[in-house]
Amino acid sequence: MAFTLPSEMPRKTRQGSDFGRRLTAIRKERSLTQIELAEAIGSNQRLLSYYENVADHPPAAVIAELARALKVSADELLGLKPLRVDRSKPDPEARRLWKKFQQVLALPEKDRRAVLRLVSSLVDSKRRVGPERERRSAQG
């Protein structure tokens, strides 16, 4: 009987800690890659990946550097306090939509009206579907 080894060894995966999930969420909210954040704290991507996916908590000095680079307090990073929401900065999706609508302004007026009708129609149809779906699920 011959045994064959797999071409790749299976990776050991572990659910990240609460800290790791929080770190990942904040990093992505700030639109940073692991490499960019690692460079900002004077580290490397592999170590940052370890903090996000494996470690329960990095050393205190690293927590301080991460908090500084992410512009949050250490308490927010550790989950001891809720994250402050920066209302002065629009979220990335709103910014993307805003840019698209700026492009729509460059279209001829007839096309702009068509885009507005399409958006209004879509929004109105979703608004009508919402209450209808709730009624159906309540009837059950």
Buried (B, 14 or more C-beta within 10 A) or exposed (E): EEEEEEEEEEEEEEEBBEBBBBBBEBBEBBEBEBEBBBBBBEBEBEBBBBBBBBBEBBEEEBBBBBBEBBEBBBEBBBEEEEBEEEEEEEEEEEEEEEEEEEEEEEEEEEEBEEBEEEEEEEEEEEEEEEEEEEEEEEEE
